[in-house]
Amino acid sequence: MDQPSSAVGAGGRSSLCAGSSITGDLSFPGTAELRGRVNGCVYAAEIVIETTGEIEGEIHAASITIKGQFDGKVIGGTVMLHTSALVTGEVSYETLSIESGAQVEGTFRSRPDAKDAEAVDHAKASSVE
């Protein structure tokens, strides 16, 4: 699925509050702070899944920070998984950071250049502390 052009560029901060739930494709022009539940695709310049956030689907952004739960497909530039992250699925990244204690299970693929169609399969990993 191609990223909508409206998700690219400068924009403000958008937030989905804890306790909220939404199903469908979402596109934000700037930063999307997700504290609630999303079932669908999210496109933004930057995505932050907070500790209360639960996302199932796909996320696409130049910068992705996951502190909560994610199940699905991540397509990002800089991807950071915090200690509290619980991630299952496919992660494609240009730069990846995983803090000690993050729980991850899935396939990780480096995308050193977004134009490079051939990805490198790093590992299926699980880290629990």
ZIFEN-V577630 format. One record per backbone hydrogen bond with DSSP energy under -1.0 kcal/mol. NH is the residue of the N-H (numbers start at 1). CO is the residue of the C=O. If there is no record, write none. Layout:
nh->NH co->CO
nh->NH co->CO
This chain:
nh->7 co->4
nh->8 co->5
nh->14 co->31
nh->16 co->33
nh->20 co->17
nh->22 co->37
nh->24 co->39
nh->26 co->41
nh->28 co->43
nh->31 co->12
nh->32 co->46
nh->33 co->14
nh->34 co->48
nh->35 co->16
nh->37 co->20
nh->38 co->54
nh->39 co->22
nh->40 co->56
nh->42 co->58
nh->43 co->26
nh->44 co->60
nh->45 co->30
nh->46 co->30
nh->47 co->63
nh->48 co->32
nh->49 co->65
nh->50 co->34
nh->53 co->50
nh->54 co->36
nh->55 co->69
nh->56 co->38
nh->57 co->71
nh->58 co->40
nh->59 co->73
nh->60 co->42
nh->61 co->75
nh->63 co->45
nh->64 co->78
nh->65 co->47
nh->66 co->80
nh->67 co->49
nh->69 co->53
nh->70 co->86
nh->71 co->55
nh->72 co->88
nh->73 co->57
nh->74 co->90
nh->75 co->59
nh->76 co->92
nh->77 co->61
nh->78 co->62
nh->79 co->95
nh->80 co->64
nh->81 co->97
nh->82 co->66
nh->85 co->82
nh->86 co->68
nh->87 co->103
nh->88 co->70
nh->89 co->105
nh->90 co->72
nh->91 co->107
nh->92 co->74
nh->93 co->109
nh->94 co->77
nh->95 co->77
nh->97 co->79
nh->99 co->81
nh->102 co->99
nh->103 co->85
nh->105 co->87
nh->107 co->89
nh->109 co->91
nh->110 co->120
nh->111 co->93
nh->116 co->113
nh->122 co->108
